Amino acid sequence: MTDSWFRADVFFDCPFCHKRSTESIIVGADRHDPVAVAEGIRKAAHPLTCQNCKRQAPHGTKTQIGINDLTPEELAKINLNPGSKLM
């Protein structure tokens, strides 16, 4: 069962259009460990695609990840329940 939910914002500076690309994802975890969640996202977030110019960033592009806890009220706004699983 997923006990903790996070909103993760993945940022990187696109080497092609030179704009900051941001993508937000919702992540569920079995325990409250934002560091482990961020590391999992960092490993799984490749290849990166710029949300502005739609080009794929080269391997090794540096990313920043911001993690925020989601409350049950915030989950309800995005139609997720604390007991549901994301695939």
FIBAZA-957538 format. One record per atom (N, C-alpha, C): atom name; residue number from 0; chain; x, y, z; residue in one letter. Coordinates in Angstrom, 2 decimals, always signed. Last residue first. Example, Ala and Ser with C-alpha at 12.3 -4.5 7.8 and 13.67 -1.06 7.14 Angstrom:
2
SITE, atom, n, chain, X, Y, Z, res
SITE, N, 1, A, +12.85, -2.25, +7.08, S $
SITE, CA, 1, A, +13.67, -1.06, +7.14, S $
SITE, C, 1, A, +12.90, +0.03, +7.87, S $
SITE, N, 0, A, +13.19, -5.69, +7.80, A $
SITE, CA, 0, A, +12.30, -4.50, +7.80, A $
SITE, C, 0, A, +13.20, -3.30, +7.80, A $
END
This chain:
87
SITE, atom, n, chain, X, Y, Z, res
SITE, N, 86, A, +0.93, +3.51, -12.01, M $
SITE, CA, 86, A, +1.79, +2.63, -12.81, M $
SITE, C, 86, A, +2.66, +3.47, -13.69, M $
SITE, N, 85, A, -0.06, +4.13, -8.69, L $
SITE, CA, 85, A, +0.24, +4.67, -10.02, L $
SITE, C, 85, A, +1.12, +3.68, -10.74, L $
SITE, N, 84, A, -2.67, +3.05, -6.55, K $
SITE, CA, 84, A, -1.31, +2.86, -7.06, K $
SITE, C, 84, A, -1.20, +3.54, -8.42, K $
SITE, N, 83, A, -4.52, +4.25, -3.67, S $
SITE, CA, 83, A, -4.39, +3.85, -5.07, S $
SITE, C, 83, A, -2.92, +3.75, -5.46, S $
SITE, N, 82, A, -4.85, +5.24, -1.11, G $
SITE, CA, 82, A, -4.74, +3.79, -1.28, G $
SITE, C, 82, A, -4.53, +3.34, -2.70, G $
SITE, N, 81, A, -5.16, +8.04, -1.33, P $
SITE, CA, 81, A, -3.96, +7.49, -0.69, P $
SITE, C, 81, A, -3.80, +5.98, -0.86, P $
SITE, N, 80, A, -6.30, +8.79, -4.63, N $
SITE, CA, 80, A, -6.62, +8.42, -3.25, N $
SITE, C, 80, A, -5.36, +7.84, -2.63, N $
SITE, N, 79, A, -6.57, +11.42, -6.96, L $
SITE, CA, 79, A, -5.83, +10.27, -6.43, L $
SITE, C, 79, A, -6.28, +10.02, -5.02, L $
SITE, N, 78, A, -7.56, +13.78, -8.16, N $
SITE, CA, 78, A, -8.25, +12.49, -8.32, N $
SITE, C, 78, A, -7.40, +11.27, -7.98, N $
SITE, N, 77, A, -6.49, +16.10, -7.38, I $
SITE, CA, 77, A, -5.96, +15.52, -8.62, I $
SITE, C, 77, A, -6.48, +14.10, -8.85, I $
SITE, N, 76, A, -7.81, +16.62, -5.02, K $
SITE, CA, 76, A, -7.93, +17.59, -6.12, K $
SITE, C, 76, A, -7.44, +17.04, -7.44, K $
SITE, N, 75, A, -6.92, +14.55, -3.39, A $
SITE, CA, 75, A, -8.32, +14.55, -3.83, A $
SITE, C, 75, A, -8.52, +15.50, -5.01, A $
SITE, N, 74, A, -4.32, +15.39, -2.87, L $
SITE, CA, 74, A, -4.54, +14.18, -3.66, L $
SITE, C, 74, A, -5.95, +14.14, -4.21, L $
SITE, N, 73, A, -4.89, +17.56, -1.22, E $
SITE, CA, 73, A, -4.25, +17.80, -2.51, E $
SITE, C, 73, A, -4.42, +16.59, -3.43, E $
SITE, N, 72, A, -5.97, +16.17, +0.96, E $
SITE, CA, 72, A, -6.79, +17.16, +0.25, E $
SITE, C, 72, A, -6.21, +17.45, -1.13, E $
SITE, N, 71, A, -3.81, +14.62, +1.87, P $
SITE, CA, 71, A, -4.99, +13.95, +1.31, P $
SITE, C, 71, A, -5.89, +14.91, +0.53, P $
SITE, N, 70, A, -0.83, +16.34, +0.66, T $
SITE, CA, 70, A, -1.82, +16.04, +1.69, T $
SITE, C, 70, A, -2.98, +15.27, +1.06, T $
SITE, N, 69, A, +2.40, +15.58, -0.44, L $
SITE, CA, 69, A, +1.01, +15.89, -0.81, L $
SITE, C, 69, A, +0.09, +15.48, +0.33, L $
SITE, N, 68, A, +5.64, +17.02, -0.08, D $
SITE, CA, 68, A, +4.61, +16.08, +0.38, D $
SITE, C, 68, A, +3.25, +16.54, -0.11, D $
SITE, N, 67, A, +7.84, +17.73, -2.74, N $
SITE, CA, 67, A, +6.89, +18.23, -1.75, N $
SITE, C, 67, A, +5.92, +17.13, -1.37, N $
SITE, N, 66, A, +10.99, +18.14, -4.16, I $
SITE, CA, 66, A, +10.01, +17.18, -3.65, I $
SITE, C, 66, A, +9.14, +17.87, -2.60, I $
SITE, N, 65, A, +12.79, +18.93, -7.04, G $
SITE, CA, 65, A, +12.14, +19.45, -5.84, G $
SITE, C, 65, A, +11.04, +18.49, -5.43, G $
SITE, N, 64, A, +15.77, +18.33, -8.61, I $
SITE, CA, 64, A, +14.47, +17.75, -8.28, I $
SITE, C, 64, A, +13.99, +18.37, -6.98, I $
SITE, N, 63, A, +17.71, +19.07, -11.42, Q $
SITE, CA, 63, A, +17.38, +19.41, -10.04, Q $
SITE, C, 63, A, +15.99, +18.85, -9.80, Q $
SITE, N, 62, A, +20.21, +17.66, -13.59, T $
SITE, CA, 62, A, +18.83, +17.93, -13.20, T $
SITE, C, 62, A, +18.78, +18.39, -11.75, T $
SITE, N, 61, A, +22.51, +17.82, -16.28, K $
SITE, CA, 61, A, +22.25, +17.96, -14.85, K $
SITE, C, 61, A, +20.79, +18.32, -14.59, K $
SITE, N, 60, A, +22.94, +15.43, -18.74, T $
SITE, CA, 60, A, +22.42, +16.75, -18.44, T $
SITE, C, 60, A, +22.04, +16.81, -16.96, T $
SITE, N, 59, A, +23.63, +12.85, -19.34, G $
SITE, CA, 59, A, +24.50, +13.58, -18.43, G $
SITE, C, 59, A, +24.05, +14.99, -18.13, G $
SITE, N, 58, A, +22.63, +12.77, -22.71, H $
SITE, CA, 58, A, +22.88, +12.03, -21.48, H $
SITE, C, 58, A, +23.87, +12.82, -20.62, H $
SITE, N, 57, A, +20.98, +15.72, -24.02, P $
SITE, CA, 57, A, +22.03, +14.70, -24.03, P $
SITE, C, 57, A, +22.17, +14.00, -22.68, P $
SITE, N, 56, A, +17.41, +15.98, -24.37, A $
SITE, CA, 56, A, +18.67, +16.48, -23.82, A $
SITE, C, 56, A, +19.72, +15.37, -23.84, A $
SITE, N, 55, A, +15.40, +16.11, -27.16, Q $
SITE, CA, 55, A, +15.92, +15.24, -26.12, Q $
SITE, C, 55, A, +17.28, +15.76, -25.67, Q $
SITE, N, 54, A, +13.14, +18.81, -27.72, R $
SITE, CA, 54, A, +14.33, +18.04, -28.07, R $
SITE, C, 54, A, +14.80, +17.22, -26.88, R $
SITE, N, 53, A, +11.06, +20.55, -27.18, K $
SITE, CA, 53, A, +10.74, +19.13, -27.43, K $
SITE, C, 53, A, +11.93, +18.30, -27.88, K $
SITE, N, 52, A, +11.27, +23.12, -26.30, C $
SITE, CA, 52, A, +11.63, +22.87, -27.70, C $
SITE, C, 52, A, +11.41, +21.42, -28.14, C $
SITE, N, 51, A, +9.92, +22.80, -23.69, N $
SITE, CA, 51, A, +9.82, +23.99, -24.54, N $
SITE, C, 51, A, +10.07, +23.67, -26.01, N $
SITE, N, 50, A, +10.50, +20.53, -22.35, Q $
SITE, CA, 50, A, +9.09, +20.84, -22.49, Q $
SITE, C, 50, A, +8.86, +22.06, -23.37, Q $
SITE, N, 49, A, +12.96, +18.29, -23.36, C $
SITE, CA, 49, A, +12.65, +19.68, -23.05, C $
SITE, C, 49, A, +11.18, +19.94, -23.32, C $
SITE, N, 48, A, +13.33, +15.19, -21.94, T $
SITE, CA, 48, A, +12.83, +15.90, -23.10, T $
SITE, C, 48, A, +12.44, +17.30, -22.67, T $
SITE, N, 47, A, +15.72, +12.83, -20.88, L $
SITE, CA, 47, A, +14.98, +14.06, -20.59, L $
SITE, C, 47, A, +14.55, +14.70, -21.89, L $
SITE, N, 46, A, +15.51, +9.23, -20.84, P $
SITE, CA, 46, A, +16.01, +10.49, -21.39, P $
SITE, C, 46, A, +15.11, +11.66, -21.01, P $
SITE, N, 45, A, +15.49, +9.62, -17.32, H $
SITE, CA, 45, A, +16.23, +9.75, -18.58, H $
SITE, C, 45, A, +15.63, +8.84, -19.61, H $
SITE, N, 44, A, +14.48, +9.29, -14.78, A $
SITE, CA, 44, A, +14.05, +10.46, -15.56, A $
SITE, C, 44, A, +14.80, +10.63, -16.87, A $
SITE, N, 43, A, +15.36, +7.31, -13.09, A $
SITE, CA, 43, A, +14.33, +6.96, -14.07, A $
SITE, C, 43, A, +13.99, +8.10, -15.03, A $
SITE, N, 42, A, +17.23, +8.50, -11.39, K $
SITE, CA, 42, A, +17.63, +7.34, -12.20, K $
SITE, C, 42, A, +16.66, +7.07, -13.34, K $
SITE, N, 41, A, +15.63, +10.50, -10.23, R $
SITE, CA, 41, A, +16.86, +10.87, -10.94, R $
SITE, C, 41, A, +17.32, +9.74, -11.86, R $
SITE, N, 40, A, +13.72, +8.95, -8.93, I $
SITE, CA, 40, A, +13.33, +9.81, -10.06, I $
SITE, C, 40, A, +14.55, +10.17, -10.89, I $
SITE, N, 39, A, +15.32, +7.80, -6.95, G $
SITE, CA, 39, A, +14.62, +6.96, -7.92, G $
SITE, C, 39, A, +14.20, +7.74, -9.15, G $
SITE, N, 38, A, +16.08, +10.12, -5.57, E $
SITE, CA, 38, A, +17.10, +9.30, -6.22, E $
SITE, C, 38, A, +16.47, +8.38, -7.27, E $
SITE, N, 37, A, +13.58, +10.96, -4.58, A $
SITE, CA, 37, A, +14.33, +11.83, -5.49, A $
SITE, C, 37, A, +15.39, +11.04, -6.25, A $
SITE, N, 36, A, +13.03, +8.77, -2.88, V $
SITE, CA, 36, A, +12.14, +9.07, -4.00, V $
SITE, C, 36, A, +12.87, +9.93, -5.03, V $
SITE, N, 35, A, +15.08, +9.02, -1.01, A $
SITE, CA, 35, A, +15.02, +7.82, -1.86, A $
SITE, C, 35, A, +14.13, +8.05, -3.07, A $
SITE, N, 34, A, +14.31, +11.50, +0.09, V $
SITE, CA, 34, A, +15.64, +11.34, -0.52, V $
SITE, C, 34, A, +15.65, +10.13, -1.45, V $
SITE, N, 33, A, +11.75, +11.08, +1.20, P $
SITE, CA, 33, A, +11.91, +11.94, +0.04, P $
SITE, C, 33, A, +13.26, +11.80, -0.66, P $
SITE, N, 32, A, +10.18, +8.75, +2.51, D $
SITE, CA, 32, A, +11.62, +8.89, +2.32, D $
SITE, C, 32, A, +11.86, +9.74, +1.07, D $
SITE, N, 31, A, +7.79, +7.16, +3.97, H $
SITE, CA, 31, A, +8.12, +8.57, +3.78, H $
SITE, C, 31, A, +9.64, +8.73, +3.74, H $
SITE, N, 30, A, +6.97, +4.25, +2.02, R $
SITE, CA, 30, A, +7.36, +4.90, +3.26, R $
SITE, C, 30, A, +7.77, +6.34, +2.95, R $
SITE, N, 29, A, +6.03, +3.57, -0.46, D $
SITE, CA, 29, A, +5.58, +2.76, +0.67, D $
SITE, C, 29, A, +5.97, +3.36, +2.02, D $
SITE, N, 28, A, +4.98, +6.29, -2.56, A $
SITE, CA, 28, A, +6.02, +5.47, -1.95, A $
SITE, C, 28, A, +5.45, +4.72, -0.76, A $
SITE, N, 27, A, +4.15, +7.93, -5.62, G $
SITE, CA, 27, A, +3.73, +7.26, -4.40, G $
SITE, C, 27, A, +4.85, +6.38, -3.88, G $
SITE, N, 26, A, +4.29, +10.98, -7.31, V $
SITE, CA, 26, A, +4.98, +9.74, -6.97, V $
SITE, C, 26, A, +4.44, +9.21, -5.65, V $
SITE, N, 25, A, +3.65, +12.99, -10.04, I $
SITE, CA, 25, A, +3.14, +12.54, -8.75, I $
SITE, C, 25, A, +3.73, +11.16, -8.49, I $
SITE, N, 24, A, +5.64, +15.51, -11.62, I $
SITE, CA, 24, A, +5.07, +14.17, -11.57, I $
SITE, C, 24, A, +4.60, +13.88, -10.15, I $
SITE, N, 23, A, +6.39, +18.14, -13.82, S $
SITE, CA, 23, A, +5.92, +17.73, -12.50, S $
SITE, C, 23, A, +5.31, +16.34, -12.60, S $
SITE, N, 22, A, +9.12, +19.58, -15.43, E $
SITE, CA, 22, A, +8.06, +18.59, -15.52, E $
SITE, C, 22, A, +7.69, +18.15, -14.11, E $
SITE, N, 21, A, +10.69, +22.21, -17.09, T $
SITE, CA, 21, A, +10.16, +21.69, -15.83, T $
SITE, C, 21, A, +9.07, +20.69, -16.13, T $
SITE, N, 20, A, +13.52, +23.79, -18.41, S $
SITE, CA, 20, A, +12.42, +22.86, -18.64, S $
SITE, C, 20, A, +12.00, +22.29, -17.29, S $
SITE, N, 19, A, +14.74, +26.93, -19.19, R $
SITE, CA, 19, A, +14.56, +25.95, -18.12, R $
SITE, C, 19, A, +13.34, +25.10, -18.45, R $
SITE, N, 18, A, +16.46, +27.39, -22.31, K $
SITE, CA, 18, A, +15.38, +27.70, -21.38, K $
SITE, C, 18, A, +15.32, +26.61, -20.32, K $
SITE, N, 17, A, +18.14, +26.81, -24.40, H $
SITE, CA, 17, A, +18.66, +27.60, -23.27, H $
SITE, C, 17, A, +17.57, +28.10, -22.34, H $
SITE, N, 16, A, +17.70, +25.12, -26.44, C $
SITE, CA, 16, A, +16.95, +26.38, -26.47, C $
SITE, C, 16, A, +17.33, +27.32, -25.33, C $
SITE, N, 15, A, +19.83, +23.22, -25.79, F $
SITE, CA, 15, A, +19.49, +23.62, -27.15, F $
SITE, C, 15, A, +18.78, +24.97, -27.21, F $
SITE, N, 14, A, +20.15, +22.50, -23.17, P $
SITE, CA, 14, A, +21.34, +22.97, -23.87, P $
SITE, C, 14, A, +21.05, +23.46, -25.29, P $
SITE, N, 13, A, +17.88, +23.47, -20.68, C $
SITE, CA, 13, A, +18.02, +22.84, -21.99, C $
SITE, C, 13, A, +19.26, +23.40, -22.71, C $
SITE, N, 12, A, +18.23, +22.81, -17.38, D $
SITE, CA, 12, A, +18.45, +23.87, -18.36, D $
SITE, C, 12, A, +18.74, +23.20, -19.70, D $
SITE, N, 11, A, +15.63, +21.17, -15.54, F $
SITE, CA, 11, A, +16.96, +21.19, -16.15, F $
SITE, C, 11, A, +17.02, +22.33, -17.15, F $
SITE, N, 10, A, +13.67, +19.72, -12.93, F $
SITE, CA, 10, A, +14.12, +20.90, -13.67, F $
SITE, C, 10, A, +15.45, +20.60, -14.35, F $
SITE, N, 9, A, +10.87, +18.17, -11.73, V $
SITE, CA, 9, A, +12.18, +17.90, -12.32, V $
SITE, C, 9, A, +12.53, +19.08, -13.22, V $
SITE, N, 8, A, +9.07, +17.95, -8.86, D $
SITE, CA, 8, A, +9.31, +18.84, -10.00, D $
SITE, C, 8, A, +10.74, +18.60, -10.47, D $
SITE, N, 7, A, +6.82, +15.80, -7.37, A $
SITE, CA, 7, A, +8.22, +16.01, -7.72, A $
SITE, C, 7, A, +8.30, +16.89, -8.96, A $
SITE, N, 6, A, +4.79, +15.33, -4.74, R $
SITE, CA, 6, A, +4.84, +16.00, -6.04, R $
SITE, C, 6, A, +6.31, +16.30, -6.28, R $
SITE, N, 5, A, +4.05, +12.25, -3.07, F $
SITE, CA, 5, A, +4.89, +13.42, -3.29, F $
SITE, C, 5, A, +4.59, +14.03, -4.66, F $
SITE, N, 4, A, +2.71, +10.25, -0.50, W $
SITE, CA, 4, A, +2.60, +10.78, -1.85, W $
SITE, C, 4, A, +3.38, +12.07, -1.94, W $
SITE, N, 3, A, +2.84, +7.26, +1.36, S $
SITE, CA, 3, A, +3.28, +8.64, +1.19, S $
SITE, C, 3, A, +3.19, +9.05, -0.27, S $
SITE, N, 2, A, +1.82, +4.68, +1.18, D $
SITE, CA, 2, A, +1.56, +5.46, +2.38, D $
SITE, C, 2, A, +1.89, +6.94, +2.21, D $
SITE, N, 1, A, +0.50, +2.23, -0.76, T $
SITE, CA, 1, A, +1.23, +3.48, -0.84, T $
SITE, C, 1, A, +0.84, +4.35, +0.34, T $
SITE, N, 0, A, +0.84, -1.18, +0.00, M $
SITE, CA, 0, A, +0.00, +0.00, +0.00, M $
SITE, C, 0, A, +0.88, +1.24, +0.00, M $
END
